[in-house]
Amino acid sequence: MKRFTWLVLMLVIPWVFSGCGKDEKAGTVKESIEHKTKNTEAMEMKGLTMESLQKEGKMAEMTPRVFQITPRTQQLFGVKFGTVEMKSFEKVIRTVGRVDYDEKRIVTVSPKIGGWIEDLYIDFTGQLVKQGDPLLTIYSPELVSTQQEYLLALQTKRDFAKSPIPEVATIRDSLAESVKRRLKLWDISDGQIKTLEESGQPQKILTLYSPFSGFVLEKAAYKGINVTPGMALYKLADLSVVWIYGDIYEDELPFIQLGQQAAIEITYIPGEILTGKVIYIYPSLNPETRTAKVRFEFQNPRGRLKPEMYVNVEIKIRVGQKLVVPEGAVMDTGLRYIVFVDKGSGYFEWRDIEVRSKVKGYYEVTKGLKAGERVVTSANFLVDSESNLREVLQWMTGRPEVGNGSPGN
């Protein structure tokens, strides 16, 4: 801020000293002093001395924080004013988001029995699969032998159905149920087991069905290859809901809360707005960008949001009624925030204030101002230089400096 002070001094002081040697300007100063003396004498004649005016409250005593700028100088500087007021705050936080898969909607399809792939119904990556669609068929010798074992258990159950011995009935029932449970653990459906019971003929192949609707992300299934239990054959992702990751600066993080509504605009479809919510705030910051990653969840019924796509994310936060001052009125010296308050009749007072957040061209004020006060909103650096000028001239003329410093210090 001192740079502006010395800038004004470099412009003003040469002009002051350039006139010191001219009789005409010296005469003007002399006439001004004489005019003020005559006015003072006239006031004293009427009993209106300077001291009496101050005692009566008709003249404000100048303090180190108060200075005067003439209307002509104000016009020259382009001084403008704003008002301290109560406003309903709505803070808007914007960031660029990256679309990704919802991890809870990704599944892996693996067989629970070994064998060889005979038929392949889903044979390329990116293919859309619906829940219940057949994926492939597996020929498994173990499956065939287990089906034969089940048919034998059923036959035994029928043969000993009329046995009077209780232990025989228990054994026949438990044997059939044990084999049936093994088939169901291999994802043999109740319908397939019923078909096996009615036909009496074991099936040579097992059909794997999709347990999920989604797109094929990865495929490791090929016709004729040998598969083992637990081998990942397909990876499917449901894109009806997607996650979006955005980076939020640390000074904006206090405004972000779980469940908060967010809106996005797709860059290639201007004007279309989708709404979602905040579902997770990461616990650490990026040390280089000073941002924290935030995860949003968005519905994606038409599949327009595609993984790795970039979108513009906007979060609107209602802050409520706050005391605010125009952004242009606040001067940040690096150590404190300062405003210049209009005291009327060309007098100004510089004042320390405390601010919190900045929203839509306004600072929220927590200390130092009250509603209704007028403040300077433009040419602040010139006003600040003008307030410093008095102290510098006092120092140059040897007069003692009064007060606690200038706003720039």
C-alpha positions, 0 to 999 in steps of 0.5 A: 500500500505504501507504493501508492502513497509514494506514487501520490507524493512524487506527483504532489510534492514537486508541485508544492515545492515548485511554487515555493519560490514564486511571489504570486503563490506566496501571496495567495497563501498569505491572503488565505491565512489572513482570510482565516484570521479574519474569520476567526476574529469575526467568530470570536467577536460573536462569541463563537470561538473554535473551542466553543464550537467543539464543546457545542458539538458543531464541529467534529474533532479530527482524529488520526483516522479521519481525513478530508477530500474536497468534492472536486478531488473526489470527482477527479479520483472517481470516488464512488460509494456503496452501502453496508447492508443485510443480504440473503446469501447464496454461495455458488461453488463451481468445479470440473467433474470427471465421470466414473463408474459406480463401484457398487454397481460393478460385478464379476461373473465367475463359474462355480464349476470347472469345464470347457466353454461350448457356446458363447452368447456375449462375445465382445466388450462393451455389449449391453447385457440384461439381467437373466440373459444367457452368457455362455454354456460350460461342459462339465464332467463333474456336473454330469456325474452329479446329476446322475448321482441325483437321479440315483438318489431319487430312484433310491428314494422311490424304491424305499418309499414303503420301508417300515424302518425309520432310519431307512426313510431318513437316509433316503431323504437326506441323500437326495437333498444333499445332492440337490443342494450341491447342484444349487450351489453350482447355480443350477436353477430350480427349473433346471432341477425340475427338468432333470427330475422329469426327464431323467436325463442328465444335461451335459452343459451348464448355462451361465446367466447374467445376474446383473444388467450392465455393459461388459467392461472386461471379457476373458471368456472364449469358446473352447477354453478350459475354465476353473471355479472362480475364474473371472469370465466377465466384468459388468457395470451398470451405468444407470447411476454414475459417480462424478469426482470434483476437486474443491478448494480448502477454503470452500470445503466448510460449505460442503456437506454430505447429501447436499444437492449438486447440478451438472451441465453436459458440455456437449448438450448446452442447457441440459441440467442434471441433479445429484448429491454429495455422497463422500468427501475425501479426508485428505488434501492434494498438497500441490493444488490444495484441494480435496476430492468430493464424490457426487452421485447422479442418476443416468437413465439415458446413459448420457453420462459416460465414464471419463467424461468431463462435466461442469459441477455447480453447488448452490448453498444458502447461507442466510441473512448476512451483513455484507459490504461490496467487494470493491470497498475492501482493501486487503493490505496483507495484514488486515482488511480496511474500508473507508467510511463516508462521514459526510461533508467530505470527511472519511474514516479508514476502519479495520474490519473482519470479513469471512467469505466472499460471495457474488461481489460481496464480503461477509462482515463480522466486525467493524461495520454496521448496516446503513453505513456508506463506504468508498467502493472505487479509487480506494488506493487514491483515498488511502494515499490521501490519508497517508499524505497528511502524516508524511507532510507532518513528518517533512515539516517537523510536526509531531505525528499523531495517532496510531499509523496509517491504513497501509501500515 
